[in-house]
Amino acid sequence: MIKTALSIAGSDCSGGAGIQADLKTMTINGVYAMSVITALTAQNTMGVSAISEVTPLFLQQQLDAVFTDIFPDAVKIGMVSSAELIAVIGERLRHYNAKNIVLDPVMVATSGSALLKSEAISTLVEELLSLVLLVTPNIPEAEVLAEQRITDETTMLSAAKRIGDAYGCAVLLKGGHNVSDANDLLYANGTSRWFCGQRIDNPNTHGTGCTLSSAIAANLAKGHSLENAIALAKSYISGALATMFNLGKGSGPLHHGYCI
């Protein structure tokens, strides 16, 4: 029987990030993909011009519809912009005892547009971090979650340890942002492992964070260990970036669903 994965995230009308990227990625990585939409966004590779959130009630109704029929083998959480919606997600995932939860704590889009209200950050921490198997922050997001500056690999390790030890979840701290090239750090159960990668000079990075976390969730759904799921996901996204696929006038959406 085919395994299933659920993406809880915002919709990207340009197709390169959010729900659209998640569904493409999960499908290509061999699972049946489902979605619960937290918001509609008017965005492209150059920025986000508008966000229209769903109501907390409708978000709950979507989650109930999925979990009472096709129970997901893994869950990926992406863009959730308000505290009210975060609280609903936390309550429903606990209610259904969801498993293999991967949180991509989307705070700012690749274009620089804010996607998480500042007052919602504390709710994200309180409601979701202790619930998930893995959180996948980039450097700026990890600085917020760990409440410390990250300037090198030593401070990457200390930040990942601070987050993981505080909330009992594994942390995949993504390098980049000129700190650790394309090397990512996994901190889990008191131990750390580097996943080394080669930086690919490709400006089409719209949706890369969404795609990595979705690929990890898909591999967890198929029964891979956390380390193997991450290794497979990194290989997948490196292959997608290496194709140099380009659309649009801006940075160009990566459109992973058509890359491999």
C-alpha positions, 0 to 999 in steps of 0.5 A: 500500500502506498504511504501517505504524507500531509502538507500543512502550509500556505498556497503559492500561486506561482507554483514554486513554493508552499503547498504546490512545491510540497505536493510535487515533491512528495509525489515524486518521492513516492508517497500519496500527497495531501494538503491542508491550506493555512493561507492563500498568498499572492506571490512569485519569485520576486516577493509576496504581495498579499496573504489571506488566511483561512479561519481557525474553524476552516483549518480545523475542518480540513485537518479533521477531514484528512485525519478521519479518512486517510491518516498520514504517515508523515506530516510537514508543517510549513507557512502558518502566519498567525498564533490562532492557526498555530494553536489549532494545528497543535491541538489537532495533531495532538488529538490525532496523535500524528507521527513523523512531523517535520516543521519548517519554521517559515518566517521569511520568504526567500525573497525577503517577505515576512511570512510569520507575524512576530507575535506568533513566534512564541506560539510556534515555539510553545505549541509545535516544537515539543510536538515535532520529530524534526525542525528544519530552520535556516540560519536566521530562523535558528537565531530567533529560536535559539536566541543567539547569533550564529556566525560559524559552525561552532555557533551552529552547533550550540544553537542546534543543541539549545533548540533540541535540548530545550524542546526534545526534538531533532534539529536540522540546521541548514547551512547557507547564508554564508555560514556553512556553505551547503553543509547542514547540521543534524542534532538529535538525541544529544549527538550531531552529524554534518550532512555535507553538500556542494553549493550550486551556483543557481539563483533559482532558489524559490521554494528550496526550504519547502522542498527539502522538508517535504522530501524528508517527510516523504522519506519518513513516511516510507519508513526511512530512519531520520538520517537516511530521510535527510540524506535522500532529501538532500540528494534530491534537492541537489539534483533539482538545483543542478538542472538550472531550470528557469522560469519567470523574470525574477529569480525564477521558481525552481519548480521541483516537480518538473526538475527530476 
